[in-house]
Amino acid sequence: MNKPELSELVTRALYAVAPDLEGETIDPETPFRDQFEFDSMDFLNFIIELHQASGEEIAEADYPQLASLNDCVSYLKQKNV
């Protein structure tokens, strides 16, 4: 997948766990927790949704690499999703 496709995949995963964010502007550089009321359970649900959407196993040790939209895209691109 290319970067725009990965960005769309991550955005869809985000909206799946936080549908109230749909239509909100997402700053690709700012961590989700700093932009939205995104607690640890929301983040875990997002990781699960991202795993399901991408088919990529995401190790708990990798969670810090998935803080923002750009971080997620870079991570998935590195994994050749």
PDB file with SEQRES, HELIX, SHEET and CRYST1 records, atoms N, CA, C and O in Angstrom:
SEQRES   1 A   81  MET ASN LYS PRO GLU LEU SER GLU LEU VAL THR ARG ALA          
SEQRES   2 A   81  LEU TYR ALA VAL ALA PRO ASP LEU GLU GLY GLU THR ILE          
SEQRES   3 A   81  ASP PRO GLU THR PRO PHE ARG ASP GLN PHE GLU PHE ASP          
SEQRES   4 A   81  SER MET ASP PHE LEU ASN PHE ILE ILE GLU LEU HIS GLN          
SEQRES   5 A   81  ALA SER GLY GLU GLU ILE ALA GLU ALA ASP TYR PRO GLN          
SEQRES   6 A   81  LEU ALA SER LEU ASN ASP CYS VAL SER TYR LEU LYS GLN          
SEQRES   7 A   81  LYS ASN VAL                                                  
HELIX    1 AA1 LYS A    3  VAL A   17  1                                  15    
HELIX    2 AA2 PRO A   19  LEU A   21  5                                   3    
HELIX    3 AA3 PHE A   32  GLN A   35  1                                   4    
HELIX    4 AA4 SER A   40  SER A   54  1                                  15    
HELIX    5 AA5 GLU A   60  LEU A   66  5                                   7    
HELIX    6 AA6 LEU A   69  GLN A   78  1                                  10    
CRYST1    1.000    1.000    1.000  90.00  90.00  90.00 P 1           1          
ATOM      1  N   MET A   1       0.838  -1.180   0.000  1.00  0.00           N  
ATOM      2  CA  MET A   1       0.000   0.000   0.000  1.00  0.00           C  
ATOM      3  C   MET A   1       0.887   1.249   0.000  1.00  0.00           C  
ATOM      4  O   MET A   1       1.996   1.250   0.535  1.00  0.00           O  
ATOM      5  N   ASN A   2       0.369   2.292  -0.609  1.00  0.00           N  
ATOM      6  CA  ASN A   2       1.106   3.555  -0.582  1.00  0.00           C  
ATOM      7  C   ASN A   2       0.669   4.382   0.634  1.00  0.00           C  
ATOM      8  O   ASN A   2      -0.253   3.998   1.354  1.00  0.00           O  
ATOM      9  N   LYS A   3       1.332   5.505   0.850  1.00  0.00           N  
ATOM     10  CA  LYS A   3       1.064   6.312   2.047  1.00  0.00           C  
ATOM     11  C   LYS A   3      -0.387   6.800   2.138  1.00  0.00           C  
ATOM     12  O   LYS A   3      -0.979   6.708   3.213  1.00  0.00           O  
ATOM     13  N   PRO A   4      -0.989   7.317   1.049  1.00  0.00           N  
ATOM     14  CA  PRO A   4      -2.396   7.732   1.169  1.00  0.00           C  
ATOM     15  C   PRO A   4      -3.334   6.570   1.520  1.00  0.00           C  
ATOM     16  O   PRO A   4      -4.281   6.752   2.286  1.00  0.00           O  
ATOM     17  N   GLU A   5      -3.080   5.391   0.973  1.00  0.00           N  
ATOM     18  CA  GLU A   5      -3.913   4.228   1.297  1.00  0.00           C  
ATOM     19  C   GLU A   5      -3.737   3.817   2.760  1.00  0.00           C  
ATOM     20  O   GLU A   5      -4.708   3.476   3.435  1.00  0.00           O  
ATOM     21  N   LEU A   6      -2.496   3.851   3.243  1.00  0.00           N  
ATOM     22  CA  LEU A   6      -2.247   3.529   4.641  1.00  0.00           C  
ATOM     23  C   LEU A   6      -2.873   4.564   5.564  1.00  0.00           C  
ATOM     24  O   LEU A   6      -3.419   4.222   6.612  1.00  0.00           O  
ATOM     25  N   SER A   7      -2.792   5.815   5.175  1.00  0.00           N  
ATOM     26  CA  SER A   7      -3.413   6.879   5.960  1.00  0.00           C  
ATOM     27  C   SER A   7      -4.923   6.655   6.058  1.00  0.00           C  
ATOM     28  O   SER A   7      -5.507   6.830   7.128  1.00  0.00           O  
ATOM     29  N   GLU A   8      -5.545   6.274   4.969  1.00  0.00           N  
ATOM     30  CA  GLU A   8      -6.981   5.994   4.955  1.00  0.00           C  
ATOM     31  C   GLU A   8      -7.295   4.781   5.834  1.00  0.00           C  
ATOM     32  O   GLU A   8      -8.280   4.797   6.572  1.00  0.00           O  
ATOM     33  N   LEU A   9      -6.484   3.747   5.767  1.00  0.00           N  
ATOM     34  CA  LEU A   9      -6.676   2.559   6.592  1.00  0.00           C  
ATOM     35  C   LEU A   9      -6.614   2.914   8.073  1.00  0.00           C  
ATOM     36  O   LEU A   9      -7.463   2.476   8.850  1.00  0.00           O  
ATOM     37  N   VAL A  10      -5.624   3.699   8.471  1.00  0.00           N  
ATOM     38  CA  VAL A  10      -5.467   4.115   9.865  1.00  0.00           C  
ATOM     39  C   VAL A  10      -6.654   4.990  10.284  1.00  0.00           C  
ATOM     40  O   VAL A  10      -7.190   4.828  11.381  1.00  0.00           O  
ATOM     41  N   THR A  11      -7.052   5.895   9.432  1.00  0.00           N  
ATOM     42  CA  THR A  11      -8.181   6.774   9.742  1.00  0.00           C  
ATOM     43  C   THR A  11      -9.461   5.971   9.926  1.00  0.00           C  
ATOM     44  O   THR A  11     -10.232   6.238  10.848  1.00  0.00           O  
ATOM     45  N   ARG A  12      -9.693   4.993   9.063  1.00  0.00           N  
ATOM     46  CA  ARG A  12     -10.882   4.137   9.202  1.00  0.00           C  
ATOM     47  C   ARG A  12     -10.848   3.365  10.514  1.00  0.00           C  
ATOM     48  O   ARG A  12     -11.876   3.220  11.175  1.00  0.00           O  
ATOM     49  N   ALA A  13      -9.670   2.867  10.898  1.00  0.00           N  
ATOM     50  CA  ALA A  13      -9.533   2.147  12.171  1.00  0.00           C  
ATOM     51  C   ALA A  13      -9.829   3.083  13.340  1.00  0.00           C  
ATOM     52  O   ALA A  13     -10.480   2.689  14.308  1.00  0.00           O  
ATOM     53  N   LEU A  14      -9.357   4.298  13.248  1.00  0.00           N  
ATOM     54  CA  LEU A  14      -9.604   5.287  14.293  1.00  0.00           C  
ATOM     55  C   LEU A  14     -11.100   5.580  14.416  1.00  0.00           C  
ATOM     56  O   LEU A  14     -11.637   5.607  15.523  1.00  0.00           O  
ATOM     57  N   TYR A  15     -11.767   5.796  13.295  1.00  0.00           N  
ATOM     58  CA  TYR A  15     -13.196   6.082  13.302  1.00  0.00           C  
ATOM     59  C   TYR A  15     -14.011   4.873  13.775  1.00  0.00           C  
ATOM     60  O   TYR A  15     -15.089   5.041  14.346  1.00  0.00           O  
ATOM     61  N   ALA A  16     -13.509   3.671  13.546  1.00  0.00           N  
ATOM     62  CA  ALA A  16     -14.224   2.469  13.983  1.00  0.00           C  
ATOM     63  C   ALA A  16     -14.313   2.399  15.506  1.00  0.00           C  
ATOM     64  O   ALA A  16     -15.310   1.924  16.051  1.00  0.00           O  
ATOM     65  N   VAL A  17     -13.274   2.871  16.190  1.00  0.00           N  
ATOM     66  CA  VAL A  17     -13.288   2.827  17.660  1.00  0.00           C  
ATOM     67  C   VAL A  17     -13.770   4.137  18.274  1.00  0.00           C  
ATOM     68  O   VAL A  17     -14.148   4.169  19.445  1.00  0.00           O  
ATOM     69  N   ALA A  18     -13.759   5.205  17.504  1.00  0.00           N  
ATOM     70  CA  ALA A  18     -14.208   6.508  17.996  1.00  0.00           C  
ATOM     71  C   ALA A  18     -15.024   7.201  16.905  1.00  0.00           C  
ATOM     72  O   ALA A  18     -14.567   8.180  16.315  1.00  0.00           O  
ATOM     73  N   PRO A  19     -16.232   6.696  16.634  1.00  0.00           N  
ATOM     74  CA  PRO A  19     -17.038   7.249  15.539  1.00  0.00           C  
ATOM     75  C   PRO A  19     -17.371   8.724  15.693  1.00  0.00           C  
ATOM     76  O   PRO A  19     -17.653   9.402  14.705  1.00  0.00           O  
ATOM     77  N   ASP A  20     -17.343   9.225  16.918  1.00  0.00           N  
ATOM     78  CA  ASP A  20     -17.629  10.644  17.141  1.00  0.00           C  
ATOM     79  C   ASP A  20     -16.542  11.545  16.571  1.00  0.00           C  
ATOM     80  O   ASP A  20     -16.741  12.754  16.458  1.00  0.00           O  
ATOM     81  N   LEU A  21     -15.384  10.968  16.206  1.00  0.00           N  
ATOM     82  CA  LEU A  21     -14.298  11.755  15.618  1.00  0.00           C  
ATOM     83  C   LEU A  21     -14.465  11.959  14.119  1.00  0.00           C  
ATOM     84  O   LEU A  21     -13.799  12.806  13.524  1.00  0.00           O  
ATOM     85  N   GLU A  22     -15.347  11.190  13.518  1.00  0.00           N  
ATOM     86  CA  GLU A  22     -15.534  11.300  12.073  1.00  0.00           C  
ATOM     87  C   GLU A  22     -15.907  12.728  11.712  1.00  0.00           C  
ATOM     88  O   GLU A  22     -16.808  13.320  12.307  1.00  0.00           O  
ATOM     89  N   GLY A  23     -15.210  13.264  10.742  1.00  0.00           N  
ATOM     90  CA  GLY A  23     -15.408  14.648  10.335  1.00  0.00           C  
ATOM     91  C   GLY A  23     -14.454  15.607  11.016  1.00  0.00           C  
ATOM     92  O   GLY A  23     -14.298  16.744  10.572  1.00  0.00           O  
ATOM     93  N   GLU A  24     -13.811  15.164  12.093  1.00  0.00           N  
ATOM     94  CA  GLU A  24     -12.813  15.989  12.780  1.00  0.00           C  
ATOM     95  C   GLU A  24     -11.523  16.024  11.953  1.00  0.00           C  
ATOM     96  O   GLU A  24     -11.189  15.061  11.263  1.00  0.00           O  
ATOM     97  N   THR A  25     -10.822  17.121  12.034  1.00  0.00           N  
ATOM     98  CA  THR A  25      -9.521  17.219  11.397  1.00  0.00           C  
ATOM     99  C   THR A  25      -8.513  16.465  12.249  1.00  0.00           C  
ATOM    100  O   THR A  25      -8.446  16.654  13.464  1.00  0.00           O  
ATOM    101  N   ILE A  26      -7.738  15.617  11.608  1.00  0.00           N  
ATOM    102  CA  ILE A  26      -6.702  14.866  12.308  1.00  0.00           C  
ATOM    103  C   ILE A  26      -5.358  15.435  11.907  1.00  0.00           C  
ATOM    104  O   ILE A  26      -4.981  15.403  10.735  1.00  0.00           O  
ATOM    105  N   ASP A  27      -4.642  15.954  12.878  1.00  0.00           N  
ATOM    106  CA  ASP A  27      -3.287  16.432  12.631  1.00  0.00           C  
ATOM    107  C   ASP A  27      -2.395  15.199  12.562  1.00  0.00           C  
ATOM    108  O   ASP A  27      -2.281  14.471  13.548  1.00  0.00           O  
ATOM    109  N   PRO A  28      -1.766  14.949  11.425  1.00  0.00           N  
ATOM    110  CA  PRO A  28      -0.993  13.715  11.274  1.00  0.00           C  
ATOM    111  C   PRO A  28       0.230  13.618  12.176  1.00  0.00           C  
ATOM    112  O   PRO A  28       0.738  12.520  12.406  1.00  0.00           O  
ATOM    113  N   GLU A  29       0.709  14.741  12.689  1.00  0.00           N  
ATOM    114  CA  GLU A  29       1.914  14.742  13.530  1.00  0.00           C  
ATOM    115  C   GLU A  29       1.619  14.664  15.020  1.00  0.00           C  
ATOM    116  O   GLU A  29       2.460  14.201  15.791  1.00  0.00           O  
ATOM    117  N   THR A  30       0.454  15.104  15.433  1.00  0.00           N  
ATOM    118  CA  THR A  30       0.121  15.185  16.854  1.00  0.00           C  
ATOM    119  C   THR A  30      -0.404  13.840  17.351  1.00  0.00           C  
ATOM    120  O   THR A  30      -1.268  13.242  16.710  1.00  0.00           O  
ATOM    121  N   PRO A  31       0.108  13.357  18.484  1.00  0.00           N  
ATOM    122  CA  PRO A  31      -0.396  12.098  19.041  1.00  0.00           C  
ATOM    123  C   PRO A  31      -1.905  12.140  19.251  1.00  0.00           C  
ATOM    124  O   PRO A  31      -2.464  13.173  19.618  1.00  0.00           O  
ATOM    125  N   PHE A  32      -2.554  11.004  19.012  1.00  0.00           N  
ATOM    126  CA  PHE A  32      -4.005  10.912  19.162  1.00  0.00           C  
ATOM    127  C   PHE A  32      -4.437  11.349  20.556  1.00  0.00           C  
ATOM    128  O   PHE A  32      -5.440  12.048  20.704  1.00  0.00           O  
ATOM    129  N   ARG A  33      -3.698  10.948  21.564  1.00  0.00           N  
ATOM    130  CA  ARG A  33      -4.060  11.273  22.955  1.00  0.00           C  
ATOM    131  C   ARG A  33      -4.022  12.772  23.217  1.00  0.00           C  
ATOM    132  O   ARG A  33      -4.729  13.263  24.097  1.00  0.00           O  
ATOM    133  N   ASP A  34      -3.212  13.501  22.471  1.00  0.00           N  
ATOM    134  CA  ASP A  34      -3.141  14.949  22.626  1.00  0.00           C  
ATOM    135  C   ASP A  34      -4.222  15.674  21.829  1.00  0.00           C  
ATOM    136  O   ASP A  34      -4.545  16.825  22.120  1.00  0.00           O  
ATOM    137  N   GLN A  35      -4.775  15.003  20.831  1.00  0.00           N  
ATOM    138  CA  GLN A  35      -5.788  15.626  19.979  1.00  0.00           C  
ATOM    139  C   GLN A  35      -7.210  15.347  20.451  1.00  0.00           C  
ATOM    140  O   GLN A  35      -8.090  16.201  20.345  1.00  0.00           O  
ATOM    141  N   PHE A  36      -7.422  14.154  20.967  1.00  0.00           N  
ATOM    142  CA  PHE A  36      -8.767  13.688  21.279  1.00  0.00           C  
ATOM    143  C   PHE A  36      -8.810  13.173  22.715  1.00  0.00           C  
ATOM    144  O   PHE A  36      -7.773  12.970  23.346  1.00  0.00           O  
ATOM    145  N   GLU A  37     -10.001  12.970  23.212  1.00  0.00           N  
ATOM    146  CA  GLU A  37     -10.164  12.318  24.509  1.00  0.00           C  
ATOM    147  C   GLU A  37      -9.978  10.823  24.273  1.00  0.00           C  
ATOM    148  O   GLU A  37     -10.942  10.069  24.141  1.00  0.00           O  
ATOM    149  N   PHE A  38      -8.726  10.419  24.225  1.00  0.00           N  
ATOM    150  CA  PHE A  38      -8.337   9.078  23.818  1.00  0.00           C  
ATOM    151  C   PHE A  38      -7.621   8.439  24.999  1.00  0.00           C  
ATOM    152  O   PHE A  38      -6.439   8.701  25.222  1.00  0.00           O  
ATOM    153  N   ASP A  39      -8.328   7.599  25.759  1.00  0.00           N  
ATOM    154  CA  ASP A  39      -7.708   6.982  26.924  1.00  0.00           C  
ATOM    155  C   ASP A  39      -7.028   5.668  26.536  1.00  0.00           C  
ATOM    156  O   ASP A  39      -7.002   5.298  25.362  1.00  0.00           O  
ATOM    157  N   SER A  40      -6.485   4.973  27.522  1.00  0.00           N  
ATOM    158  CA  SER A  40      -5.721   3.755  27.237  1.00  0.00           C  
ATOM    159  C   SER A  40      -6.602   2.658  26.632  1.00  0.00           C  
ATOM    160  O   SER A  40      -6.133   1.898  25.785  1.00  0.00           O  
ATOM    161  N   MET A  41      -7.855   2.563  27.047  1.00  0.00           N  
ATOM    162  CA  MET A  41      -8.749   1.563  26.455  1.00  0.00           C  
ATOM    163  C   MET A  41      -9.082   1.923  25.008  1.00  0.00           C  
ATOM    164  O   MET A  41      -9.151   1.038  24.155  1.00  0.00           O  
ATOM    165  N   ASP A  42      -9.286   3.191  24.725  1.00  0.00           N  
ATOM    166  CA  ASP A  42      -9.518   3.615  23.348  1.00  0.00           C  
ATOM    167  C   ASP A  42      -8.314   3.250  22.486  1.00  0.00           C  
ATOM    168  O   ASP A  42      -8.462   2.760  21.367  1.00  0.00           O  
ATOM    169  N   PHE A  43      -7.125   3.494  23.022  1.00  0.00           N  
ATOM    170  CA  PHE A  43      -5.904   3.196  22.274  1.00  0.00           C  
ATOM    171  C   PHE A  43      -5.778   1.690  22.027  1.00  0.00           C  
ATOM    172  O   PHE A  43      -5.437   1.272  20.921  1.00  0.00           O  
ATOM    173  N   LEU A  44      -6.047   0.883  23.041  1.00  0.00           N  
ATOM    174  CA  LEU A  44      -5.981  -0.572  22.869  1.00  0.00           C  
ATOM    175  C   LEU A  44      -6.998  -1.046  21.838  1.00  0.00           C  
ATOM    176  O   LEU A  44      -6.682  -1.889  21.000  1.00  0.00           O  
ATOM    177  N   ASN A  45      -8.200  -0.519  21.892  1.00  0.00           N  
ATOM    178  CA  ASN A  45      -9.221  -0.868  20.890  1.00  0.00           C  
ATOM    179  C   ASN A  45      -8.786  -0.433  19.493  1.00  0.00           C  
ATOM    180  O   ASN A  45      -9.043  -1.126  18.509  1.00  0.00           O  
ATOM    181  N   PHE A  46      -8.129   0.716  19.417  1.00  0.00           N  
ATOM    182  CA  PHE A  46      -7.602   1.183  18.134  1.00  0.00           C  
ATOM    183  C   PHE A  46      -6.544   0.215  17.601  1.00  0.00           C  
ATOM    184  O   PHE A  46      -6.548  -0.108  16.413  1.00  0.00           O  
ATOM    185  N   ILE A  47      -5.639  -0.250  18.464  1.00  0.00           N  
ATOM    186  CA  ILE A  47      -4.605  -1.197  18.050  1.00  0.00           C  
ATOM    187  C   ILE A  47      -5.243  -2.489  17.531  1.00  0.00           C  
ATOM    188  O   ILE A  47      -4.812  -3.036  16.516  1.00  0.00           O  
ATOM    189  N   ILE A  48      -6.260  -2.964  18.226  1.00  0.00           N  
ATOM    190  CA  ILE A  48      -6.967  -4.176  17.785  1.00  0.00           C  
ATOM    191  C   ILE A  48      -7.599  -3.952  16.419  1.00  0.00           C  
ATOM    192  O   ILE A  48      -7.489  -4.799  15.532  1.00  0.00           O  
ATOM    193  N   GLU A  49      -8.254  -2.823  16.253  1.00  0.00           N  
ATOM    194  CA  GLU A  49      -8.894  -2.495  14.970  1.00  0.00           C  
ATOM    195  C   GLU A  49      -7.851  -2.342  13.867  1.00  0.00           C  
ATOM    196  O   GLU A  49      -8.067  -2.789  12.740  1.00  0.00           O  
ATOM    197  N   LEU A  50      -6.734  -1.719  14.182  1.00  0.00           N  
ATOM    198  CA  LEU A  50      -5.656  -1.551  13.204  1.00  0.00           C  
ATOM    199  C   LEU A  50      -5.092  -2.913  12.792  1.00  0.00           C  
ATOM    200  O   LEU A  50      -4.793  -3.136  11.619  1.00  0.00           O  
ATOM    201  N   HIS A  51      -4.951  -3.808  13.746  1.00  0.00           N  
ATOM    202  CA  HIS A  51      -4.506  -5.175  13.452  1.00  0.00           C  
ATOM    203  C   HIS A  51      -5.478  -5.858  12.496  1.00  0.00           C  
ATOM    204  O   HIS A  51      -5.062  -6.463  11.508  1.00  0.00           O  
ATOM    205  N   GLN A  52      -6.768  -5.760  12.792  1.00  0.00           N  
ATOM    206  CA  GLN A  52      -7.775  -6.398  11.948  1.00  0.00           C  
ATOM    207  C   GLN A  52      -7.814  -5.786  10.552  1.00  0.00           C  
ATOM    208  O   GLN A  52      -7.959  -6.498   9.559  1.00  0.00           O  
ATOM    209  N   ALA A  53      -7.686  -4.479  10.484  1.00  0.00           N  
ATOM    210  CA  ALA A  53      -7.748  -3.795   9.185  1.00  0.00           C  
ATOM    211  C   ALA A  53      -6.522  -4.065   8.318  1.00  0.00           C  
ATOM    212  O   ALA A  53      -6.619  -4.162   7.095  1.00  0.00           O  
ATOM    213  N   SER A  54      -5.370  -4.185   8.970  1.00  0.00           N  
ATOM    214  CA  SER A  54      -4.122  -4.347   8.210  1.00  0.00           C  
ATOM    215  C   SER A  54      -3.681  -5.789   8.076  1.00  0.00           C  
ATOM    216  O   SER A  54      -2.931  -6.131   7.161  1.00  0.00           O  
ATOM    217  N   GLY A  55      -4.145  -6.645   8.990  1.00  0.00           N  
ATOM    218  CA  GLY A  55      -3.684  -8.025   9.006  1.00  0.00           C  
ATOM    219  C   GLY A  55      -2.297  -8.174   9.618  1.00  0.00           C  
ATOM    220  O   GLY A  55      -1.718  -9.260   9.591  1.00  0.00           O  
ATOM    221  N   GLU A  56      -1.771  -7.102  10.160  1.00  0.00           N  
ATOM    222  CA  GLU A  56      -0.419  -7.086  10.720  1.00  0.00           C  
ATOM    223  C   GLU A  56      -0.472  -7.326  12.232  1.00  0.00           C  
ATOM    224  O   GLU A  56      -1.219  -6.661  12.949  1.00  0.00           O  
ATOM    225  N   GLU A  57       0.332  -8.287  12.706  1.00  0.00           N  
ATOM    226  CA  GLU A  57       0.483  -8.485  14.150  1.00  0.00           C  
ATOM    227  C   GLU A  57       1.213  -7.274  14.712  1.00  0.00           C  
ATOM    228  O   GLU A  57       2.231  -6.848  14.168  1.00  0.00           O  
ATOM    229  N   ILE A  58       0.697  -6.730  15.789  1.00  0.00           N  
ATOM    230  CA  ILE A  58       1.309  -5.556  16.403  1.00  0.00           C  
ATOM    231  C   ILE A  58       1.715  -5.933  17.824  1.00  0.00           C  
ATOM    232  O   ILE A  58       0.868  -6.153  18.690  1.00  0.00           O  
ATOM    233  N   ALA A  59       3.011  -6.003  18.045  1.00  0.00           N  
ATOM    234  CA  ALA A  59       3.533  -6.360  19.358  1.00  0.00           C  
ATOM    235  C   ALA A  59       3.324  -5.218  20.339  1.00  0.00           C  
ATOM    236  O   ALA A  59       3.380  -4.046  19.966  1.00  0.00           O  
ATOM    237  N   GLU A  60       3.083  -5.566  21.585  1.00  0.00           N  
ATOM    238  CA  GLU A  60       2.876  -4.541  22.610  1.00  0.00           C  
ATOM    239  C   GLU A  60       4.075  -3.596  22.703  1.00  0.00           C  
ATOM    240  O   GLU A  60       3.914  -2.409  22.986  1.00  0.00           O  
ATOM    241  N   ALA A  61       5.252  -4.118  22.468  1.00  0.00           N  
ATOM    242  CA  ALA A  61       6.466  -3.285  22.511  1.00  0.00           C  
ATOM    243  C   ALA A  61       6.462  -2.212  21.423  1.00  0.00           C  
ATOM    244  O   ALA A  61       7.178  -1.217  21.529  1.00  0.00           O  
ATOM    245  N   ASP A  62       5.657  -2.414  20.378  1.00  0.00           N  
ATOM    246  CA  ASP A  62       5.579  -1.460  19.271  1.00  0.00           C  
ATOM    247  C   ASP A  62       4.529  -0.370  19.482  1.00  0.00           C  
ATOM    248  O   ASP A  62       4.474   0.578  18.699  1.00  0.00           O  
ATOM    249  N   TYR A  63       3.705  -0.476  20.503  1.00  0.00           N  
ATOM    250  CA  TYR A  63       2.625   0.485  20.713  1.00  0.00           C  
ATOM    251  C   TYR A  63       3.100   1.937  20.729  1.00  0.00           C  
ATOM    252  O   TYR A  63       2.414   2.794  20.171  1.00  0.00           O  
ATOM    253  N   PRO A  64       4.244   2.251  21.343  1.00  0.00           N  
ATOM    254  CA  PRO A  64       4.690   3.652  21.338  1.00  0.00           C  
ATOM    255  C   PRO A  64       4.963   4.202  19.930  1.00  0.00           C  
ATOM    256  O   PRO A  64       4.976   5.416  19.727  1.00  0.00           O  
ATOM    257  N   GLN A  65       5.179   3.314  18.974  1.00  0.00           N  
ATOM    258  CA  GLN A  65       5.431   3.744  17.595  1.00  0.00           C  
ATOM    259  C   GLN A  65       4.144   4.099  16.856  1.00  0.00           C  
ATOM    260  O   GLN A  65       4.187   4.483  15.688  1.00  0.00           O  
ATOM    261  N   LEU A  66       3.006   3.975  17.526  1.00  0.00           N  
ATOM    262  CA  LEU A  66       1.707   4.178  16.883  1.00  0.00           C  
ATOM    263  C   LEU A  66       0.925   5.327  17.510  1.00  0.00           C  
ATOM    264  O   LEU A  66      -0.302   5.273  17.591  1.00  0.00           O  
ATOM    265  N   ALA A  67       1.622   6.352  17.946  1.00  0.00           N  
ATOM    266  CA  ALA A  67       0.995   7.452  18.682  1.00  0.00           C  
ATOM    267  C   ALA A  67       0.200   8.404  17.799  1.00  0.00           C  
ATOM    268  O   ALA A  67      -0.805   8.959  18.243  1.00  0.00           O  
ATOM    269  N   SER A  68       0.632   8.603  16.554  1.00  0.00           N  
ATOM    270  CA  SER A  68      -0.030   9.574  15.672  1.00  0.00           C  
ATOM    271  C   SER A  68      -0.340   8.923  14.333  1.00  0.00           C  
ATOM    272  O   SER A  68       0.068   7.793  14.065  1.00  0.00           O  
ATOM    273  N   LEU A  69      -1.060   9.648  13.507  1.00  0.00           N  
ATOM    274  CA  LEU A  69      -1.388   9.149  12.178  1.00  0.00           C  
ATOM    275  C   LEU A  69      -0.123   8.867  11.371  1.00  0.00           C  
ATOM    276  O   LEU A  69       0.007   7.800  10.769  1.00  0.00           O  
ATOM    277  N   ASN A  70       0.801   9.810  11.358  1.00  0.00           N  
ATOM    278  CA  ASN A  70       2.043   9.605  10.607  1.00  0.00           C  
ATOM    279  C   ASN A  70       2.862   8.452  11.178  1.00  0.00           C  
ATOM    280  O   ASN A  70       3.483   7.694  10.432  1.00  0.00           O  
ATOM    281  N   ASP A  71       2.861   8.323  12.508  1.00  0.00           N  
ATOM    282  CA  ASP A  71       3.576   7.210  13.141  1.00  0.00           C  
ATOM    283  C   ASP A  71       3.003   5.876  12.675  1.00  0.00           C  
ATOM    284  O   ASP A  71       3.753   4.955  12.349  1.00  0.00           O  
ATOM    285  N   CYS A  72       1.686   5.772  12.643  1.00  0.00           N  
ATOM    286  CA  CYS A  72       1.027   4.536  12.219  1.00  0.00           C  
ATOM    287  C   CYS A  72       1.341   4.220  10.759  1.00  0.00           C  
ATOM    288  O   CYS A  72       1.635   3.075  10.415  1.00  0.00           O  
ATOM    289  N   VAL A  73       1.277   5.230   9.911  1.00  0.00           N  
ATOM    290  CA  VAL A  73       1.574   5.027   8.487  1.00  0.00           C  
ATOM    291  C   VAL A  73       3.013   4.559   8.309  1.00  0.00           C  
ATOM    292  O   VAL A  73       3.270   3.626   7.548  1.00  0.00           O  
ATOM    293  N   SER A  74       3.950   5.195   9.002  1.00  0.00           N  
ATOM    294  CA  SER A  74       5.347   4.794   8.905  1.00  0.00           C  
ATOM    295  C   SER A  74       5.562   3.376   9.391  1.00  0.00           C  
ATOM    296  O   SER A  74       6.299   2.607   8.775  1.00  0.00           O  
ATOM    297  N   TYR A  75       4.919   3.030  10.496  1.00  0.00           N  
ATOM    298  CA  TYR A  75       5.037   1.693  11.065  1.00  0.00           C  
ATOM    299  C   TYR A  75       4.527   0.642  10.073  1.00  0.00           C  
ATOM    300  O   TYR A  75       5.200  -0.355   9.814  1.00  0.00           O  
ATOM    301  N   LEU A  76       3.335   0.875   9.525  1.00  0.00           N  
ATOM    302  CA  LEU A  76       2.748  -0.089   8.594  1.00  0.00           C  
ATOM    303  C   LEU A  76       3.553  -0.169   7.298  1.00  0.00           C  
ATOM    304  O   LEU A  76       3.696  -1.246   6.719  1.00  0.00           O  
ATOM    305  N   LYS A  77       4.070   0.955   6.851  1.00  0.00           N  
ATOM    306  CA  LYS A  77       4.892   0.961   5.634  1.00  0.00           C  
ATOM    307  C   LYS A  77       6.164   0.144   5.873  1.00  0.00           C  
ATOM    308  O   LYS A  77       6.592  -0.611   5.000  1.00  0.00           O  
ATOM    309  N   GLN A  78       6.755   0.292   7.035  1.00  0.00           N  
ATOM    310  CA  GLN A  78       7.960  -0.471   7.398  1.00  0.00           C  
ATOM    311  C   GLN A  78       7.661  -1.967   7.427  1.00  0.00           C  
ATOM    312  O   GLN A  78       8.530  -2.779   7.111  1.00  0.00           O  
ATOM    313  N   LYS A  79       6.433  -2.336   7.806  1.00  0.00           N  
ATOM    314  CA  LYS A  79       6.023  -3.735   7.870  1.00  0.00           C  
ATOM    315  C   LYS A  79       5.561  -4.257   6.512  1.00  0.00           C  
ATOM    316  O   LYS A  79       5.156  -5.413   6.385  1.00  0.00           O  
ATOM    317  N   ASN A  80       5.626  -3.389   5.497  1.00  0.00           N  
ATOM    318  CA  ASN A  80       5.241  -3.757   4.120  1.00  0.00           C  
ATOM    319  C   ASN A  80       3.765  -4.159   4.001  1.00  0.00           C  
ATOM    320  O   ASN A  80       3.415  -5.107   3.299  1.00  0.00           O  
ATOM    321  N   VAL A  81       2.922  -3.417   4.701  1.00  0.00           N  
ATOM    322  CA  VAL A  81       1.482  -3.662   4.597  1.00  0.00           C  
ATOM    323  C   VAL A  81       0.992  -3.116   3.290  1.00  0.00           C  
ATOM    324  O   VAL A  81      -0.198  -3.211   2.988  1.00  0.00           O  
TER     325      VAL A  81                                                      
END                                                                             
